[in-house]
Amino acid sequence: MTTSFGAAQAAVASDPKVQIQRFYGLRSSHFLLLNKIPRRVFPSLPPNRLVVRAVSTPVKPGTSAEPKRSKVEIFKEQSNFIRYPLNEELLTDAPNINEPATQLIKFHGSYQQTNRDERGSKSYSFMLRTKNPCGKVSNELYLAMDDLADQFGIGTLRLTTRQTFQLHGVLKKDLKTVMSTIIRNMGSTLGACGDLNRNVLAPAAPLARKDYLFAQETAENIAALLTPQSGFYYDMWVDGERIMSAEPPEVVRARNDNSHGTNFPDSPEPIYGTQFLPRKFKVAVTVPTDNSVDILTNDIGVVVVSDDDGQPLGFNLYVGGGMGRTHRVETTFPRLAEPLGYVPKEDILYAVKAIVVTQRENGRRDDRKYSRMKYLLSSWGIEKFRTVVEQYYGRKFEPCRELPEWEFKSYLGWHEQGDGRLFCGLHVDNGRIKGTMKKTLREVIEKYKLNVRITPNQNLVLCDIRRAWKRPITTTLAQVGLLDPRFVDPLNITAMACPALPLCPLAITEAERGIPDILKRVRSVFDKVGLKYNEAIVIRITGCPNGCARPYMAELGFVGDGPNSYQLWLGGTPNQMSLAKCFMNKVKIQELEKVMEPLFYHWKKKRQSKESFGDFTNRLGFEKLQEYVDKWEGLPESSNRYNLKVFTDRETYNRVDELAKLQDKTAHQLAMDVIRNFVASQQNGKSE
């Protein structure tokens, strides 16, 4: 270790701002008996023995009071490593579970929900979320999830923005059956929710390239490193039977290494301890240029750095991203990750572990609104944060390597894998697989024994397809609306929404159920102001400010702030590397055109060459944009024309427009439906 690093350590050790209040997470009697630790005064415990430090409400000078903690911290402490009282609550005849168990079941990958559309007595059910590093789903697991949705859920599967499945509507009495089925089909829900590492993202494309394969392998290793070790998950759902594949030796070595004081040596949870993390923790891994994972929205962003021959050398690390915020609380905010440094490839697990431990020891545990790592970064600044992480890492970070420009990649349509086979990316509106689409997808996946991957944009990738299968698969899928991206409205390609109402308890207004109509209305305004059909913007909608569909990265973000009301956020960019800002509050759903028309009209008229809507709004600034909205009196007469390029003349357009209105569509949408149906009918029955 260099002298300069030792000096830095000494400086941090003497910095009073880094001396954190401590609490001891070993208070429950059943845990003390379990570990045969004498009940004694806890400050006498040896250093590093299951001690968790937390930033909290400052203790007044001259007092010895413990730092304040949220009640979730108490639930975790008293839970015997996320078991009690959930294990008892699951055995009762009640359809729901109590508050401590409701918090604990999140660690097992489930949320308790009620149907908010119903009036009168509450009807309880559970949402289950799987954990699929890189979005990988085996053929066996896909078919099992499809069956479970019909047998125990509401008949639908949902693809999430973190490359996982959500299964809604599971009753408490069926939880163990559903969980054990997922586990026995080589799936998991462990850590898909709760105060620990969530699903690790990576590009979903099954490309046989060194950098992509290495990124996916790294994502899987990070997921394994940060998986809980105390066995509570298997105890609860499969009676203690461990059903898992062997871990790579480098993962085991990194987890067990305590040369820099990262671990709790006597704990069943060497990294997490009794308290786990202060809040959820998100990691994404990708390769340069590929921002299919929204890399800067994560607590840790990991980017593969390769040499000129494509051989991976190491990683750039970015820290402190996060989307969640709270309305009218300005001290909460979305934040982009910032560069931490570069590490050689053999050190990545140790560096990630050091970052996690820094958050574990110093993240706030008194107020969950401020418990994400982004607030620690915001409070400390990157330099101080880096110095503390380096203590746990055991060496200094090198400067981040320069990278090329980022771009969003959807991987929709047909592509070469690079190994002689093909993959096909399918656009799934809002990630909701249901009805005839669900039935047909299952038939294709089952017939051809395909593995699949879920993308961070709620879409599905079918993998390892032989060339001879391309035409019959295309024809079959087109008949249920799973179309070549050329026949999908460009606005829909990048649009995302969270589930929101009726099941999410946090939702203020609609998102998934509202986005189809909003996208139609945006398309109508595009037509009205003369924007071309192939032009699009990134639109994302959430029913509350927690930002599950990442609206704060959108060019036009809708964030629910009241019944049928949204904040409008502007300024994200197509490559999803810029943070949007709140432009307007309390815009009622019926008033959207009054804002969208002037914005889209002036974008069309005053943009620079190939300037995106997000770049346009950032260049002009909100003051000028607000002026456009306030002074808008409708389209100038000379500009009140429709884009007729799909049609031969105005008379044809008017006739199609009248028919479209009967179907609640625009003329362009109806015309594209006709074209899609024609293409599908021509392909039906033909083969390569």
N, C-alpha and C positions, 0 to 999 in steps of 0.2 A: 504494500500500500504506500502511495507516495506521501511525501511530507505535507504537500499542499492539502491532500485529502484528510490527513490526520488533523491538520490545523482547522479545516472546515468542520470536522467532527467536534473539536473542542469548542469552536465558536457556537455551534448549535447547542451543545450541552450547557453553555453558559448563558444562552439566550432565555430570559425569563418567559418570553412568549411561547417557547416550545415546552416549557415545564407544565405538563397537562395534569389536571385533577384526576385522581384515580378512584375507581370503585372496584369491588371484588365480586365476581359473578358466581359465587359458590354458596349461596345462602340456603338453598332448599335442603331439608334434612335427608330426603331420599337420595339426593345426589351425594351427600357426605357419606352416607352408609355405603353407597355403591362403590365409592372410591376409597373407603376405609381411611378417610381423613379425619383426624380428631376435631371435635367441635371446640374451637378455641378462638382467641381474638385474631381476626383476619389480618391486621397489619403485620403480624409476625410470620405470615407465610413467606417462604423463600422467594427471592426475586424470580420473576418470569413464571411463577407457578400459577397458571390459569388466571392471570391478572389481565383485565381489559381496561385500557385508558380511554377516556372520552372527553372531547370538548363539550362543555355544558354551561349552564348558568353559573357565572363566577360566584365563588364562595366569598362572603364578606370577610375582610381582615379581622382576625381575632376570634373567628368561630371555627368549629370543627365539623360543621354539618356536611353531609355527603352532597356531592353534586346532584342536581335534579336529573331524573331519568324519566323517559316516557313509559307509559304502562306496558307497551309492547316489550320493552327491555325487561321488565319484571316478569312478564309471561315467559319470555325465553329463558330467563335465569331459573325459573321454578319448574321448567318443563321436562327435566331429565333428558336433555338433548332432543327436544322437539317430539316428545312422546305424550306427556301428561299435560292437561286432561283429555287430549284428543282421543287417546286409546279408550278412555271410559265413555266419552260422548258418543263415539261411533256405535256403542253397544246399546244405547237407549232407544226407545220406540219413537221418540220425538222426531219430526221430519227435519229438524235443524240442530245445530250445535251451538254451544255457548260462546261468549266473546273470546276467552283465551284460546279455545279450540279453533275458532274462526281465524285467528291470527296464525296459529301453528300449522293449520292444514295448507296454508300458502307454501310453506317449505316443501310440502309433499306434491305441490303442483296443482292446487285446486283453490277456487274461490267459492264461497257460499253466496248465492244470489236469490233474488225474488223477482217475480214478473211484475213490473211496475205498471203494466197496462191493466192489470186486474185490480178491482176495487174490493174492499172488504177484507177478509182474512188473508194473510200472506200465504202464498204457495212457494215453498222453498225448493231449490235444486242446486246443483253444483256444476261449475264449469271446470273442466280438466284441461290442462295445457301440457303438451308433450315437450320434451327437450331433445332437439335434433341438431347437434353441431353441424354447421355447414348446410343445414336444411336437408340432410340426407335421410331418406326414408326407404327402407328395404321393401321389396315386393310383399313379403310376409306381413310387415307392419302396416303397410297401406291397406291391405285387404282386411286386416283385423280392425283397424280404425273405421273403415267403411261399414263393417258389420256392427260395431259397437254403436255407431251413430244411429243406426236403424233400431237396434234392439234396446238400447238404454238411453239414447239421447233424443233430440228433436228431429232427427232424420237428416241433419246437415253436418258437414264438416267445414271448419273455417281455417283458412290459411292466414297466418299472422305476419306482421311486419318484422318479426324476429325469427322467421323461417321455421315455425312450429305449427302444429295443429291445435285448434281449440275445439273441444267437444262440449256442447251445451246441453243442459236439461237433465243431467244425471241425478237420480234420486239418492238420498243418503243410504238407503238399504241396498243399493246396487253398487256403491262405491268400491267395495273390496273386490267384487267380481270384475268390474271394469279395470281397476288398477292392476290386478293380478294378470288379467288378459294382456294388457299392454306390456307388462314386464316380461311375461312368458313368450311374447312375440318379439323379443329383443328391442323393446322400446323402453322409455322412461318418462316420468313426469317430475323426477327428483330435481328440485332447484329451479323449476320453470317459473316459480313465483317465490316470494319470501326475501329475507334479508341476506342474500348470498349471491354468488355469481349466477347470472341468467344464461340463456342459450347463447353460445358463441357464434357470431355470424361469420360467414365467408362467402365468396362468390359461388352461386349455385351451379354455374356452368361446369359440366363434367369434361373439361378440356384436358387432353393428355399432354400438358405442358409442364415443364419442371416447376415454374413459379406457381402456377395454380395448384398443382398437386402438393407442393410444399406449404402453401398457404392453408389448404384444407387439412393437411396433417397437423400443422401447428395449431389450428383452431381446435381440433379434436384433442390434442395433448393439453392445451390450456383448459378445456372443459373437464378433462380427467383430473388434472392437477387440483382444480378448485371444486371437485365433487365432494360432498360431505362423506366422512369416513366412519361415523359412529353407528351406522346400521339401523337408524330409526326408521328409515323408509322401508326396508325389507322386513323389519320386525312387524310393521303395521299391516302390510299388504300381502306378503307371502310367507308369513309366520317365520321370519328370520332366514329364509333360504336366500342365499346370495346368487343371483342370476346375472352374471356379467362376464364380459370377455377379459382376458388378461391384459393388464396395463403395460405399456412400454416401459422398459427399465429406466429410461431417462426421466419419466414422470415420477416414478417411485423415488428415485434419488433426489429429485428436486423437492418433492413434498417432505421427505424425511430430513433434509439438510437443515441444520440449525446453527450453522457456523456464525451467523450474524444475528442471532437472537430473534428469529422470525416466528419460532414455533412455541406451542405450549407442550412441553415434553411429556407431562403426565396425563394429557387429555386424550379422550377418544377422538377429539377433533383437533389435530395438531395445528391447523391453520386458523380455524374459526373459533376455537374455544367454546365456552358455554353461551356466549352472547352473539356469536356469528358476526355479521357486519352491521353497521348502523342502519343501512338501507340497501335496496337492490343495487346490483353492480353489473354493468354491461360491457362486453368486450367484442370487438370485431377485428377480423384479419382480412387483408386483401393484398392485391398486387398493384403496382403503379398503374395509373390511368383508370383503373376499374373502381368507380365509386358506386357500385350496385348496393353497397352496404351502408351508405350514409356514414362514412368513417368517422367524421368529426362529431357525431352526436353521441358517441360512446364514452364511458368512463375511461376505457383504454382503447385506442386505435393502434393496430399493429400492421405495418406495411412491409412486405418482403422487398429487400434490396438485392438485386442480382448483378452479376458481372456481364460483360458484353456477350458472353456465350449463353446467357440465360441461367447460369448456375447460381442458386441462392447463396448469398454471403452473410446476411444479417437482416436486421429490422430497424426501421424508424418507429419510434413510439410517440404517441400523442395522448394527452391525458386531460380529463376535466370536462368532457362533453356531457350534455344531458338536456332533456326537453321539458321536463315537468315544471310547472309554476302554479301559483294560486292567484285567482282574480283579486284585484284591489290590494294586493300585498306586493309592493314594489321591490321588496327585498328578496322576492323569489323571481326567477328568470330562467329562460332557456340560455344555454351557453355552448359554444363550440370548444372542442378540445384544442390544445396548443402543443407545440413540439416539446418533448421531454429530452430526447436524445436517441442515439443509435447504439445498438448492442450487436455483437457477433451472434451468429445463429445458435451456437451451442449454449448461449446464456439466456435465451429468451424466457424460459420458464422461471429462472431465478429473478429476472427483472420484473416479470409480471407479479410474481409472489411478493416482491419487495413493495410494489405499488399497492397491492391489496392490503398488506400488513400496515402500511402507512395510513391508509384509510381506516382500517380496523382500529388502530390505536388512537387516531386523532379526529375521526369524523364525529359529528355531534350526535349524541344519544338522548338529548333532552327534548328536542322538538323535531319531529320527523319531517316537517316542511324543509328543514335545512340539513338533512342528514346525508344527502348525496355528496359524492366526492367533489362535484363542481363547486360547492360552496366552500369546501376546504381550500381548493385552488384559488378561488376568488378572494378568500380571506388572507391566505398566506402569500400568494404570488408564486409564480413558477420557480423562481430561484430558490426560495426557501423550501418549497415542496421538493425540488430536485435534490437538494442537499440532504433532506431527511430520508428520501428514498435511497439515496446512495449509501447511507449507513446500513440499511437492510440488504442492499444489493452487494455491498462489499467492495465496490470500485466506482470510479467516476464514469458517467456516460460520455460517449463521444458525441460530437455535433451531428445532428440529423443530416443525412445525405440529400442532395438536391434531387427532386423528382420532376417528371414531366407533368403537363396539365392533366387534370382529372376530367372524366366524363362519366355520365350515367349510362350504364349498359343494362338493357332489359333482358337480353337473350331470348326474346320471343321469336317464334318462327323456327325454321329448320336450319341446323348448323352441323358442320363436321366436328366430330369429337377429336380427331387427330389420330385415332387408332383403327380407322376403317369403318367405324359405326357413326350413326347420326344421333343428335338429340333434338328435341322439339320443345320449345317454350310456349306455353299456353296462357293467354290472358284470361284471368278469372275475375269477373267484376267483384270488387270488394273482398276477394278471397273466399267467397261463399260458394261451396260446392253443394248443389242440391238438385232435386228433381231428376228429370231425364238426363241432365248433364252428369250428375253423380252416377247414375246407373250405367251410362255409356262409358264414362271414364273407367269405372270398375271393369267393365267387359274388356276394354282395350288393355288395361294394365294386367288383368288376369290372363287373357288369351296369349299375350306376347311375353308374359313373365318379366315385365319391366320394373326396374327400380325407378324411383322418382326423387326429385328434390324440390323443396319449397324455396321460393325466392324472397328477399326482403321487401319486395313490392307486392306480396300476396298472390303471386302467380305460381304455376306448377311447371316443372321441367320433366319430360319423359326421357329417360336415358337409355343408351345402349341399344339403339334401334337399327336393325338390319335394313339395307337399302331397299330390298324387295318389299318391306312392310310400309314404306313411306306413303304410297298412294292409298292403300286401303285404310290406313290409320287417318290420313288427312280427310278422306271422304266421310268416314264414320264420325269423326269429331265435328266436322263442319255442320252436319245435320242437327247437332244439338247446340250450335252457337259458339263452339270452340274453334275460332276462325284463324286463318292466316292473319298476322297483324296488319297486312295491307287492307283488310276489310273491317278493321276495328277503328272506331272514331279515335283520331289521335289524342283527343282530350282524355279519353278513358285509359290510354296506355300507361300514363304515369300517375293517374288519380288514385288516391287511397282514402279510406275512411276507417274509423274504429267502429266496433259494434254498437256502442252507446245504448240508447233505449231499445228494447224494454228491460234488458237484464242487468246492465252495468249500474251499480248503485251510485256511481259518481256522475253519471251523465246528467247534464242540464237540459240538453235538447238532442235532436236527431243527428245522426251521422251516416251510418250505413244505410238506413232506410230513406234518408233524405238526399243522398248524393246522386242517385240516378236523375231525379228531377232537376237538381242544381246543374248538373252537367248538360242536360238538354237546354236549360235556359242560357248557360254560357255559350253553347253552340248557336243558339238563336241570336244572341247579341253579336257574336262573331259574324254571322250571316248579314245581320242588319247593318253593321258598320263596314262591311266589305272585306273582312279578313278571309283569306283563302282556307279551304277545308283542311289542307295539310298542315296548317299552322296550329300550334298547340302551346299551352302553358302547363306548368306543374300545379295541380290543384289537390289540396289535402284538407280533410274535414274531420274534426273531432267534436264530440259532444260535451267536452269539458276541457279545462286548461292543462290537464296532465300530459297531453301531447303524444298519445300512443301511436298515432299515425304520422307523427313528426311534421305537424303543420307549420312549425316555425322555420322549416327549411323550404317551404313552398313558395312559388312565385305569387300564388294567391291562396292564402290559408284561411280557412273558416274555423273559428274556435268558439264553441258554444258558450254564451255568457248570459243566457236567460231562455225562457220558453220561446221557441221559434225565433231566436235571436242569436247573432254571432258577432264576435270581433272579426275584423278583416285584417289580415297580416299580409304585407307586401315586401318584396325585396329578396326573396330567395332566388336562386339561379338554377338553370337546367342541369348543371353538373352537381348541384346540391352541396356546394362548398361555401355558401353565404347564408348568414342568419337573417331572417325576415324581421320586420319591426311592425308593431301594431299601428295600423293606419286609422281605423275607426272602431268605435265601440257601439254595441247595442244596435246593430243594423238588423232590422226585422226581415224575415225571410221574404216577405212580399215586396220589400223595397230594394232588393238587390240590383235590379236593372238600373235604378237611378244612380248607382255608384259604378256599375260595370260599364254602362254605355259610354260615359265620358272618358273613362280610363282607357278602354279598348280603342275608342275612336282616335284619341290623341296619340296612342301608341302607334296605330297604323299610319297616322299622318306625320308624326314628328320623330319617329325612331331613326336611328342611324342604320347603316347597312348591316343587315342580319342581326340587329340588336334584339335580344330577348326581352320579354316583358319585364322580367325581374331586373335586368340591367337598366332598362328604360326608367323604371320607377326609382331606382337608386340614383341615376344621373339627374333626373329632374328634381327629386326631393319632395317630401310630403307637403310642404307648403304650397308648391305649385300644383301638385295633384289635387289638393283640397280645393284650391281655387277653381280648377276644372270642374270638380263635382258641384261646388256651390253655385257656379254660374251656368250650369248646364240647362239648356232649354230645348233639348232634343237635337236630332241630326239636322245639319244644314240641308236645305232643299236639294241642292246639287249632289249631296252625298247620300241621300236617302234611297239607295239602290241595293239590291240584293246581288249576291254573287251567283251568277247564272251559269257558270262554266259547266256544271254537270248537265245543264239543260240546253235544248236547242233554241228556245226563244222564251219571251215573257209569258205568252199564253200557256205553253206547256208547264212552265214553272207555277203559274197561278193555279192550274188544275191539280197538279201534284200537291201544292201547298194546302188546298182545300181538303184533299183526301188525308193528308198527313195530320191535320188538326183533329180529324175525327179519331185518330189513333194516338193523340197526344204526342206527336212528333213534329220535328221540323221537316221541311221538304227535302233537305239534304239527307236527313236520317232515313226517311222513307225510301229515297232513291238508292241509298247504299244498301238497305235491306233487300231491295229488289235485285241488286247486283249480286249480293252474297247468295241469295237463294238460287239465282241462275247459275252461279259458279258451282254450288253444291250439287245442283241437279245434273250439270254436265259431267261432274266427276263421278257421280254415283254409278257404281258397277264397273268402272274401268280399273285396270291395274297396269303397273309398269311392265 
